[in-house]
Amino acid sequence: MKIKTSLFYSLAAATLLSGVANAQTATDPVGFHTLKVFGAGANGPRFSLISAGLVNPIEYASATTSITATTVTVDGTPFAGLDYGKQTASPADVFAYYVEVTSGPEAGAWSNIVSNDDSSLTTQKDLSAAGAEKIAIRKHVTIADLFGAANEAGLDPGDQPSAADEISLFANGLADVIFYDDTAGFEGYIDAAFNERGNTPIEPQQAVYVQRKVAGDLSFTRAGHVKVGPTKLQVNVGFNALANPRAVGIDDDSNPVFTLGNSGLSAGVDPGDAAAIADEVIIPEDNGTFSVYFYDNTVGLEGWINAAFEDKNNVVIDNGKGFLLNRKPELAGTPFIWTVPAETIAP
């Protein structure tokens, strides 16, 4: 498989050990994405839905001696003197690190780390279904990581949200709005209450809304590490702004690599033979429109289609972009885990 040219892989793979904290050598391919934010048009501000895609390097990787409820225990005392727990930030403490299961049937399951002692982690979620499997710890990608600590992405700054491009993260149906303040001596990412927000984490499932209020598209680079292995992301009832955690959508010859058909989404969504009675995947297009798809479970015709009943299994879920998934409450659906298949990496 050829790799899309917007992503450069260093398959020599950097060594990601960090001092004595790492129990074994852990490597990821590294590279970059070119992300695009569309400028405002004649009808006013425009929204773009982007995805960090690439992750931060592995801080620690090893086998475990046990995973029980919200406690992950490893051999020895490799965490002595280290703090992977909640970090003090404004306006509240944030989960700076997360742990991921990297082997066994639950590979790709992850949780924020609440705290740690010398040999164990306390997690926000129960990971006990994994049993004693391998783990890896990473630091979350932050707003400053994605857009640059000094706004290298080029967002239009201002001293209040109405005067600046807005960055929005959605959780529990609420929008967390952040913008870049360029006031001399106070430069940085803040919210409407003027809290510093550059270190706000972007969790693996979160796509990022950007509202660009001035004309002119932005293109900027996100460098990082390619996520190896599957990823398990929670999809909640209602509208979800989901990130694409994969590195490649199409190859150099424009052949689809990651599509609706091989995304694994069909295992969780409520299907139907019409859009009104099925969950909907809504993908923003570069021209400002949205394309809507649903999974048809008609026997013999199973697959992703649009309202015109056209086959859409090969629609690309592209790298660096997010999409919406409407998990319709009227269908009595419950949250489900989307298992994103592992990246296929070939030399």
N, C-alpha and C positions, 0 to 999 in steps of 0.2 A: 504494500500500500504506500502510495506517495503521501507526503504530509503537506497540508495546505501551507502556502508560502508565508502567510501571516504569522505562522508559528514556527520558530526555529528550535529544533531539538538538539541538545547536546547529549548524545547517547553515551558519551564517555562518562556521563553522570557524575556530578560533583559529590564528594563525600560530605554527608550532612551531619557528621558527628559534631557535637559541641562540647568539648572537654570531657570530663568524667561522667557527665550526665547520661551518655549514651551507652547502652549495654551491648550494642552490636552495630556494625556498619549498615547504614540505611541510605539508599540512593533513589533519587527520582530523576527523570529527564527534566531539563530546564528549557525555558524558551520565553516567548512573548506573544501577546495578542495586540492587534491594533483595534481599539474600541472607537466607536463613533457616536457622537451626540449631535442630533439634528438641530439646526438653528430655527428660530421663530420665522413664521411666514406671514403672508398677508392677513391671515385669520387670527394672528396672535401667537402666544407661546406654543411651543411644541414639546411633547413628552417623548422621551426615549427610555427604553427598558434595557438595561445592560447587565452583564454578569461578570463578576471577577474572574470566573473560570479557573485560572491558575491559582495554586495555593502557596502558602508559606512553607519553608523547609521543615523537615521532621526534626524535632528537638530531642526526641528520645524514642527508641523502638526496642522491644524485647518480647519474650514470652511472659506469661503471667503464671502465678501459682494458684490464683483463684479470682473469679469475678462473681461476687455475691451481692445481690440487690444493687446498692449504689456505692459499693466498695470494690476497687480494683487493686489487687495486691501483686507485687513482683518480688523476685528473690533479692535478698540483700537490702542495702540502704542507698540506692542510687539517687534518691531525691533529697538527700541530706543537704541542707543549706539552700535548696531551691524552692521557689514559690510559683506554682502553676495555678493557684487559686484566684478568686475574685481580686481584681485590681482596683485600687481607689481611683475614681475618676469623677468628673463633673458631668451631669448632675447626680449620678449615682454610681455605685460600684458596677463594674462590667466583668463579664466572663471573658478573660483574655485568651485562654487556652481551651482546647478540647482534646479528648482522647477518642481514638477510632479503633474498632476491632478490625484486624487486618487478615485474619485467617478463619477458616471454618464456615459453617452455614450462615452465620451472622456477620460475615465480613462486610464492611461498609457502614455498620451501625456506629453511631457516635454520640457523645454527650459532652456538654460543657463541664469543665472541672470546677467544682466549688472550692475545694481545698486539698491539701496533701500533707502527709507526714513523710518520714524518711523512706518508707517502703510501700506506701499505698496512696491511692487517689480517692477522693470522695466526689462522686459525679452527680449531676443534676437529674439524670434519668437512670432508670434501672436497666443495666446491661447484662443482667445475670443469664439471660437466654443464651448468651454466647458461650458460657462455661469458661474454662481456662484456655483461652486462645491468645494469640499474639496481639499486641497493641502498638499504636504509634501516637505520639503527642505532637500537635502542631499549635502554633499561635494563629488565632483568627486573623484573616485579612481585615484591615480597618479602612475607614474613610480616607485617612491620610495615605495609606498604602495604595489605594486604588486611584485616587485623583492627584496624588503627590502632596507632600507635607506643605509645600509652598504653592499649591494650586498649579502644578506644572501642567495639568490637563487644560487649563485656560478657561475655566468657568468664569462667567461674568460675576465679579464680586460686588459687595455692598455692605452697608451697616445694618440692614434689616432684610427680612425675607422678601418683602415686596420690591426691593431694589436689587435683587441678586437672583442668579440661577439657583434653583432649589434641588436639593438631593433628598429623596424620600425613601425610608425603609418602612415596610409594612409588617406588623406583627399583631396578632389577635384583633385584626380588623381596624387597627389604628395606624395612622401615618406619623412617623417620626421625621420631622423636617429639619434639614441642616443646610447651611450655606457658608460660603467663604467670605469672611470679613477682611477687608483690606485697609481698615483704619490704621494709620501709622502707629506702630508700637503695640498693636493688638491683633496683628495678622494671624489668622487661623480659622478653623472650622468651628462654627458655633450654632446654637439653636435660637429660637425666638426669645428665650429667656437669657440669652447671652452666656450660656454655659459652654465651656470648651468641649468640642465633640470630635476632634480629629482621631481619637483612639476608639471611637465607637466601632464595635465589631460588626462585620457583615457575615452572618452565619451561612453555612454551606447551601441552605435552601433558599436564601434570600436574593432575589433580583433587586436591582437598584433603579428606582425611577429618577430621571433627571428632567426637570422642567427648564428648558432654555428659553429665556425671555427676549433675547436679542438675536438679530440675524447673524448668519454665519455658522456653518457646521464646524464641529470640533472633532479632530482625530487625535488620539493619544495612545501611548503604549503602556500596557500592563505586563511587566516582567514577573516571572515566578516559576513555580515548579508544577509539572504535570501530575495530576492525581492518578496514581496507579491503583488498580483494583476497583471493585464496585463501590457505589455510594448509596446509602439509604437516606432518603429525604421524606419528611412528613408532609402530607398534603391534608389540609384541614377542610372542614365544611365551609362553603362560601368561596369567595374569590381568593386565589393564591397568586402572588407574584413570585414565580419560581425561577431560580437560577439554573443555568446549564453548567454542570460541573465538569463537563468533558472539554477536551482541548481542541478537537477537530470535528467540523461539521461536514465539510466537503474536502476532497483531495485536490491535487494540482490540476487534474483533468476535469474538475467540476463534477465528479461522481459523488453521489450521496454516501456519506460515511455514517452519520448519526441522524436517524430519521424517526418520524412517528412510528413507522412499522417496526423498528428494532429498538425503540426507546424503553420498552418495558412498561409503559403507561397503561397499556390495555389490561394488565393484570389487576389494576386498582380502580379504574374509573367505572362509573355506572354506564353501561352501554345502552343502545336503543336503536330503533330503525328510523328515528327522526331526531333533529336537534333539540326539539322541545322536551323530549323524554330521555335525554342523555346528558352526562357531564360534557362540558365543552372545553377544548383547548383553543386558546385565542392567541395567535402569533402576530405581533406588530410587523408591518411591512415598511420598507424604506420610503415608500411614497406617502406615508402617514395614515394608511388604511390598516384595517385588521382583518385577518383571515381566520375563519372559525371552522373547527373540525370536531368530529365526534366519532366514537367507535361503534360501528354497526355489528351487532351480534346475530344477524340473520343467518341461519344455518346455510352453509355453502357460500356465503357472501361476506364472511367475517373480515373486517378491516376498517381502516380509517377512511372516512369520506367527508365531503362537505354537504351543504344544504342541497346542492344539485345532484347528489348521489354519485359524484365522481371519485374514483380511486385516488386517495391522497396518502397512501402508505409511504411514498418516497419524499414527502415534504421534509426538508432539512430543518433540524433543530440546530442552529448554527452556534459556533463558539463565540463567546463574548457577548451573547445576547440572552435576554430573559423572555419569558412568555407568561401568559395568564392561564390559570386552570380554574374554571367555575365548577366547583363540587356542589351541585345543586341541593340545597337543604330540602326542597320539596320532594326529592327522590328518596328521602330517608337514608341518605348516605352517611357514613361515619368517616372519621379520618382514616387514611391508609398510608402505608409506607411505599414510596416509589423507589424501587431498587434500580438505580441507574447502572446499566452494564459497564463493565470495565473497559477502559480505553484499549484499543488494539494498537500496539506499538510495534512497528517493524523497522529493522535497520535499513 
